[in-house]
Amino acid sequence: MILYLHPDNPEIRKLTQISQSLKKGGVFIFPTDTVYALVADANSKEGTEKLYSLKNMPKNKPISLLCRDISEASQFIEHLPNQTYKMMKKFSPGPYTFILKANKNLPKPCVIHHKDRHIGIRFPDHIYLQELLKIHDGPLTSTSVLTNDEYLTDIDDLELLYGQKVEGVIDGGLLQVEMSTILDCTEETLKVVREGKGFSELGIENI
């Protein structure tokens, strides 16, 4: 089922309904600042397991935690290097995944898939997810929509393949395939895992 939200002022009523469905274990497909992604409530075991099943991912493959801001993310981080904090503050929200050491507060469903206690944190720069995170109680978790090694960017293709498998596909128009930049921040020295969208803006080199 394709769902439509106002591009500038997403309807709070609709977002509230989506939030409630996520709490009950539902999974939605949302546009992000990179590609379309499967999204679930990070605290929902049912939703997280469904997300893995839909993408046919092995249980040991980590997924990202979507947070509304640094304050919320800090609740799940064991150690936040000063360099990383400054970078987060300057470039968030944006197309970046920050890999950090998680603490004991990491949502239980995520612990199953993050044996090394590392977690990818994202602050998506897309109004639909930003507004949803403002009203949703807790973080979300997500993974990009990938079928047969191809990222789906057309809403009709998403509806055809996933319309009957998820609670809703949020129409974000035709997206370009641009992956997030992944930064390993688990040590004091930052390492670039993947150069993606927004990398040149950081002004750093791969180490």
Helices and strands as residue ranges (DSSP letters): E 2-3, H 12-23, E 28-31, E 36-41, H 45-55, E 64-66, H 70-74, H 82-91, E 96-101, H 108-111, E 118-122, H 127-135, E 140-144, E 146-147, E 150-151, H 155-162, E 168-170, E 181-184, E 191-194, H 199-202
